[in-house]
Structures are given as structure tokens and as C-alpha cells.
Amino acid sequence: MYDPASPFAQARAPGAEPKAAFALKRLRRAVIECELRPNAECSEPELAARFGLGRAAVRTALTTLAAEGLVTVEPRRGWRVAPVTGALVGDVIRARKAVEPGLADLRLPPDAAARLTALTRMGVALQGREDHQALVTLRSADRQILDQLAARAGGLVGHWLDQAWNQADRIAAFFDLAGRHHRPIGREPLIGALAAGDANTARGEIAAAIAAFQEFATDALFSLPSSLDVAGKGSGRRRRQTGPETTAPQARPHRPTQQGA
């Protein structure tokens, strides 16, 4: 899941950084964690009041989130959180297949490998637990590992991976609402391969993680309850929905493509 402690998005109190930067991190987290539900309409005054943010900061943040594909502008109506659809799942998988294998060429020094291995031990401690909080904790640790690898890659690669993983985290959070929880695979073999300079094994581990996410998301799409489907068949009636009670309108999901990088 989205991790506020990641090196790409470390949220602090509003007084510790510019208000616009804080607003961006807070609203991005709300979208990724589905606090603002997919397909929900929202207005700048509503968001400013709900999250205790300034209107100008909210407007600037929403413009950035639109560029990241997390929200869309609704002319004369406000903003809409981007829906979770089969097309989005397919795009995220294709993006991950295209960019993520490049991490296999990293070489981890012993101190970095030790820090990342310590994060993987959380999975061992939570082994056998299927409660939602345990899975959220596992996903947070997994994201911290990935963020540290992306930070080593740096540049555009790190930026692209951050955006792809944000969308993957949002997909996982959306399916949490339907009781379908993504459990990431263990990363210890990947870390060991990167520490040893074994790029082929590292690429295999990365491919296995992407394939596991693809299988989960595809199965979850086809088992959504009618109250939590992915886009609108519907009535044509639009509601302004930003609260936790919101459900996304219905649509027929379709499988993401199997196309690789």
C-alpha cells in the first residue's frame, strides 16, 4: 500500500513544509488508500474543509494528481477520482513489466541489503495471518523495499516506478473494499540476488511478483460484488461522493492483457 514514510512521499505536519506540498501528499494518500473512493466526485471547497487544507493548495494538488492519472477534471462540476477498471489494471501491469525489470541491474552493498532484509522479516513474523491489518502491514513493508530500490535507480526510472506502484497500491486498496486482499510475495530472494549481483535471478523474482499481482487483480475483477463494480452502467444520475460510505458504480470488467514489456 501507499507508504507515507517512503523516500518518495514523506508527509509531515503542515508547518514543516509548504502548504501546497503537504496538501499534495495528503490528497494523494487519500486517493491511493481509497479514502476518496474511485469514481467519486469531489469539489475543491469540500476537500479543503474535509482535510483542513487551503483552497489554493487543494487546487494545485488536484492539478498534479490529474497529471499522475489519479483524478480527472469535471468541467463545471469539480473533480472526479479516477475509477479502477480492467483497462487501468492492464496499463499498470504493462508499465511494471516495462520498467520494473531494470531494477535487476542494481547492485546492493551489504549495509543496504541488511536493511532491506530486515524489512522482509516482517513477512515471516506475520506468516499465517490473514487479517486485513497484517496484510496492510505486509504491503507497507513491501512498498518500503521497492521505494528504496527505486531511489537507488533514481531519475525518471524512480519517478515512473513510483507512479506505477501508486496505482498498483490503489488497485489493491480498492479490492480490499470487496474483501479481496493482495498478499505480496517475499522479497528476500530478490534482495539476495541483488546483493550477489545475480541479475537473471533478480529479474525472475521481479517477474514473479508482477505475475502474482496480475493474477490477483484479474481474479478480483471477475469476482466483484455488484455494489462495488468498477465503472458506470448506469442510471446517469451523478452523486457527489467523497466519504467512506461511497461505492463505485457498476460496469462489466474485462481482463487485462498479457502483453509484456
Accessible surface in RSA format (square Angstrom, percent):
REM  Atomic radii and reference values for relative SASA: ProtOr
REM  Chains: A
REM  Algorithm: Lee & Richards
REM  Probe-radius: 1.40
REM  Slices: 20
REM RES _ NUM      All-atoms   Total-Side   Main-Chain    Non-polar    All polar
REM                ABS   REL    ABS   REL    ABS   REL    ABS   REL    ABS   REL
RES MET A   1    37.51  19.4  35.25  23.3   2.26   5.4  32.20  27.4   5.32   7.0
RES TYR A   2     4.72   2.2   3.47   2.0   1.25   3.3   3.44   2.6   1.28   1.6
RES ASP A   3     9.03   6.3   7.95   7.9   1.07   2.5   0.38   0.9   8.64   8.6
RES PRO A   4    47.49  34.6  46.47  42.4   1.02   3.7  46.63  38.5   0.86   5.4
RES ALA A   5    69.97  64.3  48.02  74.1  21.95  49.9  50.83  71.6  19.14  50.7
RES SER A   6     3.01   2.5   2.56   3.4   0.45   1.0   1.11   2.4   1.90   2.7
RES PRO A   7    81.24  59.2  40.32  36.8  40.92 148.7  50.77  41.9  30.47 189.4
RES PHE A   8    67.39  33.7  37.77  23.4  29.62  77.1  42.33  25.7  25.06  71.7
RES ALA A   9     3.66   3.4   3.18   4.9   0.49   1.1   3.57   5.0   0.10   0.3
RES GLN A  10   104.67  58.5 102.14  74.6   2.53   6.0  16.43  35.0  88.24  66.9
RES ALA A  11    30.94  28.4   9.94  15.3  21.00  47.8  10.08  14.2  20.86  55.3
RES ARG A  12   120.28  50.5 108.66  55.4  11.62  27.7  46.88  64.1  73.40  44.5
RES ALA A  13    66.08  60.8  53.08  81.9  13.00  29.6  58.99  83.1   7.10  18.8
RES PRO A  14    67.62  49.3  65.11  59.4   2.51   9.1  65.36  54.0   2.26  14.1
RES GLY A  15    83.23 102.6   0.00   N/A  83.23 102.6  45.49 124.8  37.74  84.5
RES ALA A  16    60.36  55.5  29.35  45.3  31.01  70.5  41.19  58.0  19.17  50.8
RES GLU A  17    18.07  10.4   4.29   3.2  13.78  32.8  10.78  20.8   7.30   6.0
RES PRO A  18    98.35  71.7  86.01  78.4  12.33  44.8  97.64  80.6   0.71   4.4
RES LYS A  19   153.35  74.8 147.17  90.3   6.18  14.7  90.83  81.8  62.52  66.6
RES ALA A  20    41.20  37.9  37.26  57.5   3.94   9.0  37.41  52.7   3.79  10.0
RES ALA A  21    34.84  32.0  28.36  43.8   6.49  14.8  33.54  47.2   1.30   3.5
RES PHE A  22    29.86  14.9  29.84  18.5   0.02   0.1  29.84  18.1   0.02   0.1
RES ALA A  23     0.00   0.0   0.00   0.0   0.00   0.0   0.00   0.0   0.00   0.0
RES LEU A  24    35.32  19.7  35.32  25.3   0.00   0.0  35.32  24.8   0.00   0.0
RES LYS A  25    35.28  17.2  35.28  21.6   0.00   0.0  18.68  16.8  16.61  17.7
RES ARG A  26    43.62  18.3  43.35  22.1   0.27   0.7   6.04   8.3  37.58  22.8
RES LEU A  27     0.48   0.3   0.48   0.3   0.00   0.0   0.48   0.3   0.00   0.0
RES ARG A  28    25.80  10.8  25.80  13.1   0.00   0.0   2.52   3.4  23.28  14.1
RES ARG A  29    44.79  18.8  44.79  22.8   0.00   0.0   2.61   3.6  42.18  25.6
RES ALA A  30     0.00   0.0   0.00   0.0   0.00   0.0   0.00   0.0   0.00   0.0
RES VAL A  31     1.23   0.8   1.05   0.9   0.18   0.4   1.05   0.9   0.18   0.5
RES ILE A  32     0.70   0.4   0.52   0.4   0.19   0.5   0.52   0.4   0.19   0.5
RES GLU A  33    55.79  32.0  37.89  28.7  17.90  42.6  10.56  20.4  45.23  36.9
RES CYS A  34     5.99   4.5   0.65   0.7   5.35  12.6   0.75   1.9   5.24   5.6
RES GLU A  35    58.12  33.4  48.34  36.6   9.77  23.3  33.20  64.2  24.92  20.3
RES LEU A  36     3.17   1.8   3.15   2.3   0.02   0.1   3.15   2.2   0.02   0.1
RES ARG A  37    28.87  12.1  28.87  14.7   0.00   0.0   1.35   1.8  27.52  16.7
RES PRO A  38     1.23   0.9   0.92   0.8   0.31   1.1   0.92   0.8   0.31   1.9
RES ASN A  39    19.42  13.4  16.45  15.9   2.97   7.1   0.73   1.8  18.69  18.1
RES ALA A  40     0.39   0.4   0.06   0.1   0.32   0.7   0.33   0.5   0.06   0.2
RES GLU A  41     2.38   1.4   2.33   1.8   0.06   0.1   1.70   3.3   0.68   0.6
RES CYS A  42     0.70   0.5   0.70   0.8   0.00   0.0   0.04   0.1   0.66   0.7
RES SER A  43    18.78  15.9  18.78  25.1   0.00   0.0  15.57  33.2   3.21   4.5
RES GLU A  44    25.65  14.7  24.01  18.2   1.64   3.9   6.48  12.5  19.17  15.7
RES PRO A  45    66.67  48.6  60.56  55.2   6.10  22.2  62.63  51.7   4.03  25.1
RES GLU A  46    66.99  38.5  58.77  44.5   8.22  19.6  40.43  78.2  26.56  21.7
RES LEU A  47     0.61   0.3   0.61   0.4   0.00   0.0   0.61   0.4   0.00   0.0
RES ALA A  48    10.77   9.9   8.18  12.6   2.59   5.9   8.52  12.0   2.25   6.0
RES ALA A  49    86.20  79.3  52.38  80.8  33.82  76.9  64.41  90.7  21.79  57.7
RES ARG A  50    88.15  37.0  51.50  26.3  36.65  87.3  45.16  61.7  42.99  26.1
RES PHE A  51    28.10  14.1   5.08   3.1  23.02  59.9  11.40   6.9  16.70  47.8
RES GLY A  52    68.28  84.2   0.00   N/A  68.28  84.2  37.62 103.2  30.66  68.7
RES LEU A  53    22.13  12.3   7.30   5.2  14.83  37.3  12.19   8.6   9.94  26.7
RES GLY A  54    40.74  50.2   0.00   N/A  40.74  50.2  32.85  90.1   7.89  17.7
RES ARG A  55   116.78  49.0 111.02  56.6   5.75  13.7  41.36  56.5  75.41  45.7
RES ALA A  56    68.61  63.1  63.66  98.2   4.95  11.3  64.43  90.7   4.18  11.1
RES ALA A  57    11.33  10.4   6.92  10.7   4.41  10.0   9.38  13.2   1.95   5.2
RES VAL A  58     0.00   0.0   0.00   0.0   0.00   0.0   0.00   0.0   0.00   0.0
RES ARG A  59   107.36  45.1 107.36  54.7   0.00   0.0  47.88  65.4  59.48  36.0
RES THR A  60    73.92  52.6  69.89  70.9   4.03   9.6  47.06  63.2  26.86  40.6
RES ALA A  61     0.88   0.8   0.00   0.0   0.88   2.0   0.88   1.2   0.00   0.0
RES LEU A  62     2.49   1.4   2.49   1.8   0.00   0.0   2.49   1.7   0.00   0.0
RES THR A  63    81.12  57.7  78.25  79.3   2.87   6.8  65.26  87.7  15.85  24.0
RES THR A  64    48.47  34.5  44.48  45.1   3.98   9.5  27.54  37.0  20.93  31.6
RES LEU A  65     0.21   0.1   0.21   0.1   0.00   0.0   0.21   0.1   0.00   0.0
RES ALA A  66    37.83  34.8  22.14  34.2  15.70  35.7  22.39  31.5  15.44  40.9
RES ALA A  67    91.66  84.3  48.58  75.0  43.08  98.0  62.22  87.6  29.45  78.0
RES GLU A  68    28.64  16.4  18.03  13.6  10.61  25.3   8.83  17.1  19.81  16.2
RES GLY A  69    37.51  46.3   0.00   N/A  37.51  46.3  29.98  82.3   7.53  16.9
RES LEU A  70     2.18   1.2   2.18   1.6   0.00   0.0   2.18   1.5   0.00   0.0
RES VAL A  71     3.14   2.1   1.25   1.1   1.89   4.6   1.25   1.1   1.89   5.1
RES THR A  72    65.36  46.5  62.74  63.6   2.63   6.3  59.47  79.9   5.89   8.9
RES VAL A  73    90.43  59.5  79.38  71.9  11.05  26.6  79.38  69.0  11.05  30.0
RES GLU A  74    21.97  12.6  20.60  15.6   1.37   3.3   1.67   3.2  20.30  16.6
RES PRO A  75    91.99  67.0  78.46  71.5  13.53  49.2  86.10  71.1   5.88  36.5
RES ARG A  76   236.20  99.2 180.92  92.2  55.28 131.6  94.00 128.5 142.20  86.2
RES ARG A  77    95.04  39.9  82.04  41.8  13.00  30.9  26.90  36.8  68.14  41.3
RES GLY A  78    21.41  26.4   0.00   N/A  21.41  26.4  16.84  46.2   4.57  10.2
RES TRP A  79    24.89  10.0  24.03  11.6   0.86   2.0  20.03  10.7   4.86   7.9
RES ARG A  80    33.15  13.9  33.15  16.9   0.00   0.0  14.25  19.5  18.90  11.5
RES VAL A  81     0.41   0.3   0.41   0.4   0.00   0.0   0.41   0.4   0.00   0.0
RES ALA A  82    10.27   9.4  10.24  15.8   0.03   0.1  10.27  14.5   0.00   0.0
RES PRO A  83    43.00  31.3  39.21  35.7   3.80  13.8  39.21  32.4   3.80  23.6
RES VAL A  84     0.39   0.3   0.00   0.0   0.39   0.9   0.00   0.0   0.39   1.0
RES THR A  85    28.71  20.4  28.71  29.1   0.00   0.0  22.32  30.0   6.40   9.7
RES GLY A  86     1.38   1.7   0.00   N/A   1.38   1.7   0.00   0.0   1.38   3.1
RES ALA A  87    51.38  47.2  45.75  70.6   5.63  12.8  51.37  72.3   0.01   0.0
RES LEU A  88    30.34  16.9  27.22  19.5   3.13   7.9  29.62  20.8   0.73   2.0
RES VAL A  89     0.00   0.0   0.00   0.0   0.00   0.0   0.00   0.0   0.00   0.0
RES GLY A  90     2.04   2.5   0.00   N/A   2.04   2.5   2.02   5.5   0.02   0.1
RES ASP A  91    74.61  52.3  69.60  69.3   5.00  11.8  21.86  51.5  52.74  52.6
RES VAL A  92     6.26   4.1   4.50   4.1   1.76   4.2   6.26   5.4   0.00   0.0
RES ILE A  93     0.02   0.0   0.02   0.0   0.00   0.0   0.02   0.0   0.00   0.0
RES ARG A  94    65.66  27.6  64.34  32.8   1.32   3.1  23.14  31.6  42.53  25.8
RES ALA A  95    41.22  37.9  32.78  50.6   8.44  19.2  40.26  56.7   0.96   2.5
RES ARG A  96    12.23   5.1  12.18   6.2   0.05   0.1   0.06   0.1  12.17   7.4
RES LYS A  97    43.08  21.0  40.46  24.8   2.62   6.2  28.75  25.9  14.33  15.3
RES ALA A  98    62.02  57.0  34.48  53.2  27.54  62.7  34.63  48.8  27.40  72.6
RES VAL A  99    34.85  22.9  28.61  25.9   6.23  15.0  32.24  28.0   2.61   7.1
RES GLU A 100     0.37   0.2   0.37   0.3   0.00   0.0   0.09   0.2   0.28   0.2
RES PRO A 101    38.60  28.1  37.29  34.0   1.31   4.8  37.62  31.1   0.98   6.1
RES GLY A 102    42.88  52.9   0.00   N/A  42.88  52.9  30.49  83.7  12.39  27.8
RES LEU A 103     1.64   0.9   1.20   0.9   0.45   1.1   1.61   1.1   0.04   0.1
RES ALA A 104     2.42   2.2   0.00   0.0   2.42   5.5   0.00   0.0   2.42   6.4
RES ASP A 105   103.39  72.4  73.67  73.3  29.72  70.3  33.37  78.5  70.02  69.8
RES LEU A 106    34.57  19.3  29.27  20.9   5.29  13.3  31.75  22.3   2.82   7.6
RES ARG A 107   155.91  65.5 136.22  69.4  19.69  46.9  49.29  67.4 106.62  64.6
RES LEU A 108     3.48   1.9   0.00   0.0   3.48   8.7   0.00   0.0   3.48   9.4
RES PRO A 109    50.60  36.9  44.17  40.3   6.43  23.4  50.40  41.6   0.20   1.2
RES PRO A 110   117.06  85.3 106.82  97.4  10.24  37.2 112.75  93.1   4.31  26.8
RES ASP A 111    86.09  60.3  75.59  75.2  10.50  24.8  43.73 102.9  42.37  42.3
RES ALA A 112     2.86   2.6   2.45   3.8   0.41   0.9   2.78   3.9   0.08   0.2
RES ALA A 113    11.39  10.5  11.31  17.4   0.09   0.2  11.39  16.0   0.00   0.0
RES ALA A 114    62.53  57.5  49.18  75.9  13.35  30.4  57.13  80.4   5.41  14.3
RES ARG A 115   126.49  53.1 118.20  60.3   8.30  19.8  69.13  94.5  57.36  34.8
RES LEU A 116     2.29   1.3   2.29   1.6   0.00   0.0   2.29   1.6   0.00   0.0
RES THR A 117    23.73  16.9  23.73  24.1   0.00   0.0  13.80  18.5   9.93  15.0
RES ALA A 118    53.00  48.7  40.84  63.0  12.17  27.7  41.33  58.2  11.68  30.9
RES LEU A 119    32.48  18.1  30.14  21.6   2.34   5.9  31.34  22.0   1.14   3.1
RES THR A 120    16.81  12.0   4.18   4.2  12.63  30.1  10.60  14.2   6.21   9.4
RES ARG A 121   145.48  61.1 141.45  72.1   4.03   9.6  51.92  71.0  93.56  56.7
RES MET A 122    65.81  34.1  58.46  38.7   7.35  17.5  64.08  54.5   1.73   2.3
RES GLY A 123    24.33  30.0   0.00   N/A  24.33  30.0  17.83  48.9   6.50  14.6
RES VAL A 124   102.38  67.4  90.51  81.9  11.87  28.6  92.59  80.5   9.78  26.5
RES ALA A 125    82.57  75.9  45.55  70.3  37.01  84.2  57.37  80.8  25.19  66.7
RES LEU A 126    21.48  12.0  21.48  15.4   0.00   0.0  21.48  15.1   0.00   0.0
RES GLN A 127   138.82  77.6 117.26  85.7  21.56  51.3  34.99  74.5 103.83  78.7
RES GLY A 128    64.23  79.2   0.00   N/A  64.23  79.2  36.89 101.2  27.34  61.2
RES ARG A 129   109.87  46.1 105.41  53.7   4.46  10.6  46.76  63.9  63.10  38.2
RES GLU A 130   118.30  67.9 102.22  77.3  16.08  38.3  60.01 116.1  58.29  47.6
RES ASP A 131    64.19  45.0  50.32  50.1  13.87  32.8  49.66 116.9  14.53  14.5
RES HIS A 132    84.01  45.9  77.29  53.7   6.72  17.2  56.25  58.0  27.76  32.3
RES GLN A 133   114.91  64.3 112.38  82.1   2.53   6.0  53.48 113.8  61.43  46.6
RES ALA A 134     1.61   1.5   0.04   0.1   1.57   3.6   1.61   2.3   0.00   0.0
RES LEU A 135     3.73   2.1   3.73   2.7   0.00   0.0   3.73   2.6   0.00   0.0
RES VAL A 136    23.03  15.2  23.03  20.9   0.00   0.0  23.03  20.0   0.00   0.0
RES THR A 137    43.37  30.8  40.10  40.6   3.27   7.8  31.34  42.1  12.03  18.2
RES LEU A 138    17.28   9.6  15.26  10.9   2.02   5.1  15.26  10.7   2.02   5.4
RES ARG A 139     9.97   4.2   8.88   4.5   1.09   2.6   7.14   9.8   2.82   1.7
RES SER A 140    22.61  19.1  22.61  30.2   0.00   0.0  10.84  23.1  11.76  16.5
RES ALA A 141     4.81   4.4   4.35   6.7   0.47   1.1   4.35   6.1   0.47   1.2
RES ASP A 142    18.27  12.8  16.29  16.2   1.98   4.7   5.40  12.7  12.86  12.8
RES ARG A 143     6.52   2.7   5.87   3.0   0.65   1.5   4.14   5.7   2.38   1.4
RES GLN A 144    47.41  26.5  47.22  34.5   0.19   0.4   3.85   8.2  43.56  33.0
RES ILE A 145     3.43   2.0   3.43   2.6   0.00   0.0   3.43   2.5   0.00   0.0
RES LEU A 146     9.05   5.0   9.05   6.5   0.00   0.0   9.05   6.4   0.00   0.0
RES ASP A 147     0.00   0.0   0.00   0.0   0.00   0.0   0.00   0.0   0.00   0.0
RES GLN A 148    58.05  32.5  55.47  40.5   2.58   6.1  20.24  43.1  37.81  28.7
RES LEU A 149     0.29   0.2   0.29   0.2   0.00   0.0   0.29   0.2   0.00   0.0
RES ALA A 150     0.00   0.0   0.00   0.0   0.00   0.0   0.00   0.0   0.00   0.0
RES ALA A 151    52.48  48.3  28.98  44.7  23.50  53.5  33.52  47.2  18.96  50.2
RES ARG A 152   106.59  44.8  74.46  38.0  32.13  76.5  25.57  35.0  81.02  49.1
RES ALA A 153    39.46  36.3   7.79  12.0  31.67  72.0  12.04  17.0  27.42  72.6
RES GLY A 154    25.49  31.4   0.00   N/A  25.49  31.4  23.42  64.3   2.07   4.6
RES GLY A 155    68.48  84.4   0.00   N/A  68.48  84.4  44.79 122.9  23.68  53.0
RES LEU A 156   114.97  64.0 107.38  76.8   7.59  19.1 107.71  75.6   7.26  19.5
RES VAL A 157    54.71  36.0  54.42  49.3   0.29   0.7  54.42  47.3   0.29   0.8
RES GLY A 158     0.77   1.0   0.00   N/A   0.77   1.0   0.77   2.1   0.00   0.0
RES HIS A 159    88.61  48.4  85.51  59.4   3.11   8.0  52.23  53.8  36.38  42.3
RES TRP A 160   123.67  49.6 118.14  57.2   5.53  13.0 100.72  53.7  22.96  37.2
RES LEU A 161     0.23   0.1   0.13   0.1   0.10   0.2   0.23   0.2   0.00   0.0
RES ASP A 162    21.93  15.4  21.93  21.8   0.00   0.0   0.25   0.6  21.68  21.6
RES GLN A 163    48.32  27.0  46.05  33.7   2.27   5.4  18.19  38.7  30.13  22.9
RES ALA A 164    11.46  10.5   4.68   7.2   6.78  15.4  10.24  14.4   1.22   3.2
RES TRP A 165     4.06   1.6   3.99   1.9   0.07   0.2   4.06   2.2   0.00   0.0
RES ASN A 166     5.02   3.5   5.02   4.9   0.00   0.0   1.84   4.4   3.18   3.1
RES GLN A 167    16.55   9.3  16.55  12.1   0.00   0.0  10.72  22.8   5.83   4.4
RES ALA A 168     6.59   6.1   5.77   8.9   0.82   1.9   6.04   8.5   0.54   1.4
RES ASP A 169    16.76  11.7  15.90  15.8   0.86   2.0   0.65   1.5  16.12  16.1
RES ARG A 170     0.44   0.2   0.44   0.2   0.00   0.0   0.00   0.0   0.44   0.3
RES ILE A 171     0.00   0.0   0.00   0.0   0.00   0.0   0.00   0.0   0.00   0.0
RES ALA A 172     2.35   2.2   2.35   3.6   0.00   0.0   2.35   3.3   0.00   0.0
RES ALA A 173    11.47  10.5   9.25  14.3   2.22   5.1   9.47  13.3   2.00   5.3
RES PHE A 174     0.83   0.4   0.83   0.5   0.00   0.0   0.83   0.5   0.00   0.0
RES PHE A 175     0.00   0.0   0.00   0.0   0.00   0.0   0.00   0.0   0.00   0.0
RES ASP A 176    21.19  14.8  11.13  11.1  10.07  23.8   7.19  16.9  14.01  14.0
RES LEU A 177    70.68  39.4  36.67  26.2  34.00  85.5  41.07  28.8  29.60  79.7
RES ALA A 178    26.87  24.7   0.45   0.7  26.42  60.1   6.40   9.0  20.47  54.2
RES GLY A 179    48.82  60.2   0.00   N/A  48.82  60.2  25.46  69.9  23.36  52.3
RES ARG A 180    81.24  34.1  80.06  40.8   1.18   2.8  30.38  41.5  50.86  30.8
RES HIS A 181    60.75  33.2  37.57  26.1  23.17  59.3  22.48  23.2  38.27  44.5
RES HIS A 182    21.77  11.9  21.25  14.8   0.52   1.3  10.22  10.5  11.54  13.4
RES ARG A 183    78.99  33.2  63.12  32.2  15.87  37.8  40.88  55.9  38.11  23.1
RES PRO A 184    23.11  16.8   9.25   8.4  13.86  50.4  10.66   8.8  12.45  77.4
RES ILE A 185    57.84  32.9  44.59  33.2  13.25  31.9  52.01  37.4   5.84  15.8
RES GLY A 186    55.50  68.4   0.00   N/A  55.50  68.4  38.57 105.8  16.92  37.9
RES ARG A 187    12.45   5.2  10.53   5.4   1.93   4.6   4.48   6.1   7.97   4.8
RES GLU A 188    84.82  48.7  83.19  62.9   1.63   3.9  30.63  59.2  54.20  44.2
RES PRO A 189    70.94  51.7  56.72  51.7  14.22  51.7  68.09  56.2   2.85  17.7
RES LEU A 190     1.65   0.9   1.65   1.2   0.00   0.0   1.65   1.2   0.00   0.0
RES ILE A 191     2.02   1.2   2.02   1.5   0.00   0.0   2.02   1.5   0.00   0.0
RES GLY A 192    39.25  48.4   0.00   N/A  39.25  48.4  34.43  94.5   4.82  10.8
RES ALA A 193     7.52   6.9   0.90   1.4   6.62  15.1   5.73   8.1   1.79   4.7
RES LEU A 194     1.27   0.7   0.41   0.3   0.86   2.2   1.27   0.9   0.00   0.0
RES ALA A 195    35.23  32.4  23.50  36.3  11.73  26.7  23.76  33.5  11.47  30.4
RES ALA A 196    71.85  66.1  41.74  64.4  30.11  68.5  50.47  71.1  21.39  56.7
RES GLY A 197    39.56  48.8   0.00   N/A  39.56  48.8  10.91  29.9  28.65  64.2
RES ASP A 198    59.66  41.8  52.67  52.4   6.99  16.5  19.84  46.7  39.82  39.7
RES ALA A 199    26.69  24.5  22.81  35.2   3.87   8.8  23.25  32.7   3.43   9.1
RES ASN A 200   116.32  80.2 104.42 100.9  11.89  28.6  27.64  66.5  88.68  85.7
RES THR A 201    62.60  44.5  53.48  54.2   9.12  21.7  40.20  54.0  22.40  33.9
RES ALA A 202     0.01   0.0   0.01   0.0   0.00   0.0   0.01   0.0   0.00   0.0
RES ARG A 203    90.05  37.8  87.45  44.6   2.60   6.2  39.52  54.0  50.53  30.6
RES GLY A 204    41.40  51.1   0.00   N/A  41.40  51.1  34.61  95.0   6.79  15.2
RES GLU A 205    43.94  25.2  42.36  32.0   1.58   3.8   1.85   3.6  42.09  34.4
RES ILE A 206     1.45   0.8   1.45   1.1   0.00   0.0   1.45   1.0   0.00   0.0
RES ALA A 207    57.32  52.7  50.32  77.7   7.00  15.9  53.60  75.5   3.72   9.9
RES ALA A 208    48.22  44.3  37.16  57.3  11.06  25.2  44.50  62.7   3.72   9.9
RES ALA A 209     7.19   6.6   2.96   4.6   4.23   9.6   3.66   5.2   3.53   9.3
RES ILE A 210     2.79   1.6   2.79   2.1   0.00   0.0   2.79   2.0   0.00   0.0
RES ALA A 211    54.68  50.3  49.50  76.4   5.18  11.8  50.57  71.2   4.11  10.9
RES ALA A 212    32.02  29.4  22.15  34.2   9.87  22.5  27.45  38.7   4.57  12.1
RES PHE A 213     4.38   2.2   4.38   2.7   0.00   0.0   4.38   2.7   0.00   0.0
RES GLN A 214    12.32   6.9  12.32   9.0   0.00   0.0   7.44  15.8   4.88   3.7
RES GLU A 215   115.28  66.2 108.58  82.1   6.70  16.0  37.06  71.7  78.22  63.9
RES PHE A 216    26.34  13.2  19.23  11.9   7.10  18.5  25.84  15.7   0.50   1.4
RES ALA A 217     0.00   0.0   0.00   0.0   0.00   0.0   0.00   0.0   0.00   0.0
RES THR A 218     8.46   6.0   8.46   8.6   0.00   0.0   7.85  10.5   0.61   0.9
RES ASP A 219    63.24  44.3  57.66  57.4   5.58  13.2  14.27  33.6  48.96  48.8
RES ALA A 220     0.16   0.1   0.00   0.0   0.16   0.4   0.00   0.0   0.16   0.4
RES LEU A 221     1.15   0.6   0.00   0.0   1.15   2.9   0.00   0.0   1.15   3.1
RES PHE A 222   103.89  52.0  70.62  43.7  33.27  86.6  73.42  44.5  30.46  87.2
RES SER A 223    56.49  47.7  30.24  40.4  26.25  60.5  39.03  83.1  17.46  24.5
RES LEU A 224    24.02  13.4   1.25   0.9  22.76  57.2   1.72   1.2  22.30  60.0
RES PRO A 225    58.73  42.8  47.19  43.0  11.55  42.0  58.73  48.5   0.00   0.0
RES SER A 226    76.54  64.7  66.30  88.5  10.24  23.6  35.24  75.0  41.30  57.9
RES SER A 227    70.93  59.9  59.33  79.2  11.60  26.7  48.91 104.1  22.03  30.9
RES LEU A 228     8.57   4.8   8.57   6.1   0.00   0.0   8.57   6.0   0.00   0.0
RES ASP A 229    20.02  14.0  20.02  19.9   0.00   0.0   0.00   0.0  20.02  20.0
RES VAL A 230     2.94   1.9   2.56   2.3   0.38   0.9   2.72   2.4   0.22   0.6
RES ALA A 231    27.78  25.5  27.73  42.8   0.05   0.1  27.78  39.1   0.00   0.0
RES GLY A 232    53.09  65.5   0.00   N/A  53.09  65.5  14.43  39.6  38.66  86.6
RES LYS A 233   146.21  71.3 113.07  69.4  33.14  78.9  71.69  64.5  74.52  79.4
RES GLY A 234    58.79  72.5   0.00   N/A  58.79  72.5  27.73  76.1  31.06  69.6
RES SER A 235   103.04  87.1  55.79  74.5  47.25 108.9  54.85 116.8  48.19  67.5
RES GLY A 236    73.39  90.5   0.00   N/A  73.39  90.5  44.71 122.7  28.68  64.2
RES ARG A 237   173.83  73.0 146.40  74.6  27.43  65.3  62.83  85.9 111.00  67.3
RES ARG A 238   121.54  51.0  93.52  47.7  28.03  66.7  35.25  48.2  86.30  52.3
RES ARG A 239   115.84  48.6 103.35  52.7  12.48  29.7  26.81  36.6  89.03  54.0
RES ARG A 240   102.52  43.0  69.12  35.2  33.40  79.5  28.74  39.3  73.78  44.7
RES GLN A 241    24.85  13.9  21.80  15.9   3.05   7.3  12.38  26.4  12.47   9.5
RES THR A 242    24.60  17.5  21.37  21.7   3.22   7.7   1.15   1.5  23.44  35.4
RES GLY A 243    12.77  15.8   0.00   N/A  12.77  15.8  10.86  29.8   1.92   4.3
RES PRO A 244    99.87  72.8  92.49  84.3   7.38  26.8  94.20  77.8   5.67  35.2
RES GLU A 245   137.96  79.2 109.51  82.8  28.45  67.7  79.31 153.4  58.64  47.9
RES THR A 246     2.93   2.1   0.25   0.3   2.68   6.4   2.68   3.6   0.25   0.4
RES THR A 247    53.44  38.0  51.34  52.1   2.10   5.0  29.86  40.1  23.58  35.6
RES ALA A 248     4.96   4.6   1.03   1.6   3.93   8.9   1.38   1.9   3.58   9.5
RES PRO A 249    52.06  37.9  41.09  37.5  10.96  39.8  52.06  43.0   0.00   0.0
RES GLN A 250    82.03  45.9  79.25  57.9   2.78   6.6  13.70  29.2  68.33  51.8
RES ALA A 251    14.99  13.8  13.22  20.4   1.77   4.0  13.34  18.8   1.65   4.4
RES ARG A 252   201.61  84.6 181.34  92.4  20.27  48.3  60.23  82.3 141.38  85.7
RES PRO A 253    23.08  16.8  16.63  15.2   6.44  23.4  17.38  14.3   5.70  35.4
RES HIS A 254    96.81  52.9  94.79  65.9   2.03   5.2  72.85  75.1  23.96  27.9
RES ARG A 255   138.21  58.0 122.30  62.3  15.91  37.9  46.53  63.6  91.69  55.6
RES PRO A 256     6.80   5.0   0.14   0.1   6.67  24.2   3.08   2.5   3.72  23.1
RES THR A 257    70.28  50.0  62.50  63.4   7.79  18.6  70.03  94.1   0.25   0.4
RES GLN A 258   131.65  73.6 113.88  83.2  17.77  42.3  62.41 132.8  69.24  52.5
RES GLN A 259   117.20  65.5 104.72  76.5  12.48  29.7  37.37  79.5  79.83  60.5
RES GLY A 260    35.53  43.8   0.00   N/A  35.53  43.8  21.39  58.7  14.14  31.7
RES ALA A 261   101.98  93.8  32.04  49.4  69.94 159.1  58.41  82.2  43.57 115.4
END  Absolute sums over single chains surface
CHAIN  1 A    11836.0       9029.7       2806.3       6796.2       5039.8
END  Absolute sums over all chains
TOTAL         11836.0       9029.7       2806.3       6796.2       5039.8
